[in-house]
């Protein structure tokens, strides 16, 4: 559907330009500073439009390249930051696991000491009887 509208608009634009060209065929003088030429008015208008279109395309292309470069830089910075945060996360996870292991080991040692004390107390009670 979009392409049909584009074709219709293009045909209308071509018809308008053709009518405009038929209405503006008389020659007009154009001075370039060092020389003066006599060209049809429609030719001068079409050349001016063409130069404007080329400049517009040039400037828009430059802007697109600048935006693409900025996007790639931002993407690289984001990827670097994600990698750094992933490394920090892994480091902190290992640290947490080591901390939990130490806590578990400490609890087990305390339980062993408590059991040894209880064993010693029971032996003392048995020896006393």
Secondary structure as UniProt FT lines:
FT   HELIX           2..23
FT   STRAND          27..31
FT   STRAND          36..40
FT   HELIX           41..128
//
